[in-house]
Amino acid sequence: MRPSCAPQVEARSNPHAVQYHALITRHSRPATHNGVSLFFLQTLAGLVASEHGREAAEKLTTEQVVARFIAPRTRDLGCRFADVLPDSVVAPPRYLVSHRWQGSFLHLVTALSQHLTEDHMAQGHSAMHFMAKCA
């Protein structure tokens, strides 16, 4: 029997970690509803920066962020990361974002934030689909 994709809440003193872990819940969505919001990416970037310090976090690649923050929460559960996120941050995507996994994750989120703000999407409610490697 495959383990449930139930919430995995870790006790941490980091306020961003609490917010991030508070987002985790179990959903089952069709593949067409796996876009994540800019708000979620900004929250994850804040967690990464608070845990590693801004300067060190800017050097972390998207691949490293996935390995440290996303894969551990889904590897043993056997589900997609979108399946453990709440409806408020997952929706059908409006954009397809193609990016280098070896590039800085924080720089990616900053560039997306600037682009979407310029497109009058400053509220962060547009979902994007990120092509992800399997954990």
N, C-alpha and C positions, 0 to 999 in steps of 0.2 A: 504494500500500500504506500502510495506517495505521501510525504508529509504535507500538512496543510500550509497554506500561505498566510498563516495567522500573523498578527503583529509581533514583531521582535523589538521590544522596547529595552534599551540599555540605560542604566542609571549613569548619568554624567552630570557634571556641574556646569557644562557649557550651555548657555541659553539657546544658542542656535541648534545644538544637538537636540534639545528638548523639543523645539519647534519642528525640526525635521522628523524626529521619531513620532511626534504627535500626528504627522500626516499619514503615517503608515496604517493601512487597514486592508481588508481583503475584498477584492472585486474580481469578477470574471467578465472581460470585455471582448467584443469581436476585434480582430486585427485592425479594422478600419477606425477604431476609437482609441488608438495608442499614442496620440500626440500629447506632449507635455507642455505646460504653460511656461511662459517666460518667468512668471512669478516663482514657479517651482525651481527653475534653473538658477534664479537669483538667490533663492533660499539655500539651495545646495552650495552655491558659490560662497555665500556668507558662512556656512558651516565649515567649508574647506579652509577659508581664510582665517576663521577664528581658531581652528584646531592647529593650524600650521604657521600662523602669522602671515600677514599679507605678502611680504617679500618672498618667503619660501613657497607660499601657495601659488604665486604667479609662475613659478617654475614647474609646477605639477602639470603633467599632460592630461588630456582627456582620458587616455588609456589608464593612467595611474589613478585618477579619480574614480573611474568605473571599478577598477580592481580593489580600491580601498573602501569605497562608500556604497557601491551598488551591488557588485557581485556577492559580497558576504551576506547580504540580506535576501538573496534569492537562490544562491547555489544549492543549499540543502533543501529548499522548498520546492525546487523544480518548477518555478513559474517565472513569468516575465515580470520585470520591475514595474511595468504599468499596472499589473494586477495587484500590487500592494499599495498603490497610491489612491487617494480619494478622488471622487468625481470632480472636485473643485480644481484640480490641477491636470486632469486628463480629459481629452476630448478628441473628436475627429481633427486631424491636422489641417491647417490652412497653408502651411509652408513645408517644404522638404529642405532640410538643412544638411548640406554635404560639407564635411569638415575633416581636417587631419587629426587623427587620434594622437599624433605625436606633438600637436600644438598645445599651447597653454589653455587649460579649461577656463580659467578666469578671463583671459583675453577673448575667448570665444563668447562667453556670456556678456562681456562688456560690448563687443561688436554687435551681438544680436540686440542688446538693449538699445544701443544707439540707432541701429537700423529700424527697429520696430517703432521707436519714438518718432523718428523722422517720417514713418508711414502712418502717423497718428494712431499708434497702437500702444500708447504709453501705459495703459492700465495693466498690461501683461496678461490679458485674457485670451490671446490667440494661441492656439495649440500648434506645436511644431512636431514633426516626426523625426526622430533621430534613429538612424540606422545603427543598430547595436550588434556587437559580437555576442555570441552565446557564452554564458559564464561556464 
